[in-house]
Amino acid sequence: MKRIVIITVAVFSFLLSHAQDRNFARTYQTNVLSKGAIDLEFWHTSRFGHSGQYFHAQDQRIEVEFGLGKNWQTAFYFNRYQERYSTSLNGTTTSNEIGFSNEWKVKLSDPVANKLGVALYSEWSIKGGDELELETKLILDKVIGKNLFAFNGVYELEKEFEWVNGRLNSDGSEMPLEFDLAYMYNANKKFGIGFELRNHNKIGKVNGWEHSVLFGGPTINFRSNRWFVIANYLPQWGNVYKTDIAPGNKVLDELERAEARILVGISL
């Protein structure tokens, strides 16, 4: 019996980590690539729906992940951001930015072999040449049979810079706090279906805690040992912390009515 348990744990760990370190579109897991493994990922996210305005944003990322061994992983991203929005009743305008990101993740315990999977994550990004973002995550997950549960606690620091009177200036900053919760039922080793919940909290240096918005929607995962495809749809449910800045049931000026994301990954 003990031998069967050990073999089962090894097989599930292999299936979950061999070809990918993720099963969800947004919520991260503790899995890391094995030493020398390389994954290539393509991301596309569409964000749409602002109140009283046509708005459609498209975010693309190309990511290369490297397994470093000793439960460490790093990744490099090339990012492109495009927004099209209405400026009048008769016209729209488009803005484009590019950026670069670098992530690091260390796995502290395993979601199958241990009582709880635990990992730490950090990422720094440069966006458009004038914005710096630092992001940290506490990642928790657990595998129970065919059921996968994951939780992320995310803290970000966002600062924008501008050149004023011959000096680099940065007065404002934002510190979004986010909580992600996800569940997936892995029907077999090639297909999983589940849902993801996202709670986004905007906290600024000047105005403090401005809002707390809930998003939630389904996620599906198709995979093999060499590739995976993940798709997610995430509509905004509502604002659970109303303030004078965000008094409405939804926040549709800074945040979108819905987001859709697709990821395609290939193991090299």
Helices and strands as residue ranges (DSSP letters): H 2-17, E 38-50, E 53-69, E 72-86, E 92-109, E 117-127, E 131-144, E 147-160, E 162-164, E 167-169, E 173-174, E 177-188, E 191-204, E 208-223, E 227-239, E 258-267
